[in-house]
């Protein structure tokens, strides 16, 4: 059974950092394009960061220079390092993996940026 599990969310003060993890249940993850999305209450889900199989990355303009997406193939895990967090980064963050024509989602992890 395919499973994606996110972790690492929590409450952090403005200017702080968090590292989110998206762990998969198998090695298929190593040949997947992985994306992080976020959705704040009352807003549509938006794409935050993309990591392709070829290790190309792309970021939303609002997080470029602050967030970094990376992959650890030995652990079948993709990370989202988030620095200089702002209150507007508060949202539910979810990872998505695209493996050929298949799309898989995790359950999400909440990030709250507040003083």
C-alpha positions in Angstrom: 0.0 0.0 0.0 1.4 3.4 -1.0 1.7 5.7 1.8 3.1 9.3 2.2 3.6 10.6 5.7 4.3 14.2 6.5 5.8 15.4 9.7 7.7 18.4 11.2 5.0 21.0 11.5 4.2 23.0 14.6 4.1 26.4 16.1 7.0 28.7 15.4 7.7 32.4 15.9 8.1 34.8 13.0 11.6 34.6 11.7 12.0 31.0 12.9 12.6 27.8 11.0 11.0 24.4 10.5 11.9 21.4 8.5 9.0 19.3 7.1 9.5 15.7 6.0 7.6 13.6 3.5 8.4 9.9 3.9 7.3 7.3 1.5 6.7 3.6 1.9 8.9 2.4 -0.9 11.8 3.0 -3.2 9.5 4.1 -6.0 9.6 7.5 -4.3 13.2 8.0 -5.6 11.9 8.2 -9.2 9.0 10.5 -8.4 8.4 14.2 -8.8 7.5 15.5 -5.4 5.7 18.7 -4.7 4.8 20.5 -1.5 1.5 22.4 -1.4 -0.1 24.5 1.3 -3.6 25.6 2.1 -4.6 28.3 4.6 -8.2 28.5 5.9 -10.5 30.1 3.4 -7.9 29.9 0.6 -7.2 27.6 -2.3 -4.4 25.1 -2.1 -1.2 26.5 -3.7 2.0 25.0 -5.0 5.0 25.8 -2.8 7.9 23.8 -4.2 8.7 21.1 -6.7 11.6 18.6 -6.9 11.9 16.6 -10.1 13.5 13.2 -10.6 16.4 15.0 -12.2 16.8 17.1 -9.1 15.5 20.3 -10.6 13.7 22.6 -8.2 11.1 25.3 -8.5 9.5 27.6 -5.9 6.6 29.9 -5.5 7.7 33.5 -5.6 6.5 34.0 -2.1 8.9 31.4 -0.7 11.9 31.7 -3.0 15.1 32.3 -1.1 13.5 31.1 2.2 12.4 27.6 1.5 14.5 24.7 0.1 13.2 21.3 -1.1 15.6 18.4 -1.1 15.6 14.6 -1.2 17.3 11.8 0.8 17.0 8.7 -1.4 18.4 6.4 1.3 15.5 7.4 3.6 12.9 7.6 0.8 12.2 11.1 2.2 11.8 14.6 0.8 12.3 17.6 3.0 11.1 21.2 2.9 13.4 23.4 4.9 11.6 26.6 5.8 13.5 29.6 7.1 12.6 33.2 7.9 9.0 32.1 8.4 6.3 34.7 8.3 2.7 34.7 9.6 1.4 34.4 6.1 3.2 31.0 5.8 0.7 29.6 8.2 -1.2 26.7 6.5 -1.6 23.0 6.2 1.3 21.7 4.2 0.9 18.5 2.1 3.2 16.6 -0.1 2.3 15.0 -3.4 4.3 12.4 -5.3 3.8 11.8 -9.0 5.1 8.4 -10.1 4.4 7.9 -13.8 0.6 8.4 -14.1 0.0 7.9 -10.4 -0.5 10.7 -7.9 -0.2 10.2 -4.2 -1.0 12.5 -1.3 -0.1 12.6 2.4 -2.4 13.6 5.2 -0.7 17.0 5.8 1.1 18.7 8.6 0.0 22.0 10.2 2.4 25.0 10.3 1.5 28.0 12.4 3.7 31.1 12.5 2.7 33.4 15.3 4.2 35.3 18.2 
